[in-house]
Amino acid sequence: MPRPISATIHLDALENNLAVIRNKVGNSKIWAVVKANAYGHGLRCIWPHLDQADGFALLDFNEAILLRKQGWQRPILLLEGFFQPEDLRIIDEYQLTTVVHSHWQLKAIEAANFSNPINIYLKLNSGMNRLGFPADQYRDVLSLARNIRQIGQITLMSHFANADKKIGVTEQLNVIDSVSQGLNISQCLANSGACLWYPQTHRDWVRTGIALYGASPSGKWEDIADVGLKAVMSLKSEIIAVQNLKAGDKIGYGSKYTASCPMRVGTVACGYADGYPRSAMTGTPVIVNGVRTQMLGAISMDMMTVDLTPCPQAQIGSPVELWGQNLPVDDVAGVPGTIGYELLCALADRVPVSVCR
Ligand SMILES: *Cc1c(COP(=O)(O)O)cnc(C)c1O
């Protein structure tokens, strides 16, 4: 028997989520964001189930090449652009659309030879101060780009810092709208949060990541509970040992939990080397035998301890859901103060992944 931990990818949930987003964004085209190995879900096995998307957005050249080799013929967007002039050969060979965020990139394009003009996403820094040309230079840069014969279509791209929060997008959207006023240019602005909560940002293309995987852009499941999104990944394991504690007994490294009365606890085959957050602690939710209970003490590399008080029937071999269709990954992430994104992306290579309908 293999170690009992495994992740399952629910393809019907993935297809459902893309349809939910499609419904939200109306006529806007959708980039399915599949960076970071499709947020930990496994790009190779899931991309065919996202083929209703209009394009795939990612940032690793190897992932782009994999999609082309497996037969994807529609657009692929490089979200961070290219990193050195030599990368332009790959962009040309595999017909990739690239973000352009710095002057050196325009110069490199101008100096290169392509079999066809390349399409670019000219990035505007509208306030996040990560990538992009400043608002007061954007129109000049656009004129430069429009005069480079190696460049085909140009799309204005920008990214929101607070589409998931009450702060919202107004301030950045004002910058974008004033820069683009009177320009005849297509636009791509919205991430998942903006797709769900700010319809005025949808424009020509949207870029949807986390919502496709059924987790919340805000890190809070309540915020998407009535949107119709479903968890795509479930992480499961089993109880591999049971301990009966007396009052005063302690659990795990650092003895961080002390039993205040006699209690039964279970040891689960899941640790931080599987991708579960090392910062998880007492109170992090877990489902054992279909009953919601909690982790106790500190997590080890390969194991964690859970409270069996609410599920007295549980024993060695009882099923454990770490996150998934019955336990939102955001609920798990919230206790150690992180977000579902981080947990999904961190799924470790040693966890076997299978797909199901
Ligand atoms: C990752 C990423 C997205 C997707 O963000 P989600 O919040 O997962 O929808 C969109 N745009 C850019 C530039 C990104 O890097």
The ligand as an SDF file (V2000), in Angstrom:
LIG
                    3D

 15 15  0  0  0  0  0  0  0  0999 V2000
   -1.4560   35.6220  -11.5430 C   0  0  0  0  0  0  0  0  0  0  0  0
   -1.9380   36.7490  -12.3500 C   0  0  0  0  0  0  0  0  0  0  0  0
   -3.3050   36.8630  -12.6570 C   0  0  0  0  0  0  0  0  0  0  0  0
   -4.3420   35.9400  -12.0880 C   0  0  0  0  0  0  0  0  0  0  0  0
   -4.6740   36.3660  -10.7860 O   0  0  0  0  0  0  0  0  0  0  0  0
   -5.8490   35.6400   -9.9760 P   0  0  0  0  0  0  0  0  0  0  0  0
   -6.0110   36.4890   -8.7850 O   0  0  0  0  0  0  0  0  0  0  0  0
   -5.3600   34.2800   -9.6540 O   0  0  0  0  0  0  0  0  0  0  0  0
   -7.0220   35.6220  -10.8810 O   0  0  0  0  0  0  0  0  0  0  0  0
   -3.6850   37.8930  -13.4970 C   0  0  0  0  0  0  0  0  0  0  0  0
   -2.7880   38.7610  -13.9960 N   0  0  0  0  0  0  0  0  0  0  0  0
   -1.4700   38.6930  -13.6970 C   0  0  0  0  0  0  0  0  0  0  0  0
   -0.5300   39.7050  -14.2670 C   0  0  0  0  0  0  0  0  0  0  0  0
   -1.0110   37.6950  -12.8650 C   0  0  0  0  0  0  0  0  0  0  0  0
    0.2950   37.6300  -12.5780 O   0  0  0  0  0  0  0  0  0  0  0  0
  1  2  1  0
  2  3  1  0
  2 14  2  0
  3  4  1  0
  3 10  2  0
  4  5  1  0
  5  6  1  0
  6  7  2  0
  6  8  1  0
  6  9  1  0
 10 11  1  0
 11 12  2  0
 12 13  1  0
 12 14  1  0
 14 15  1  0
M  END
$$$$
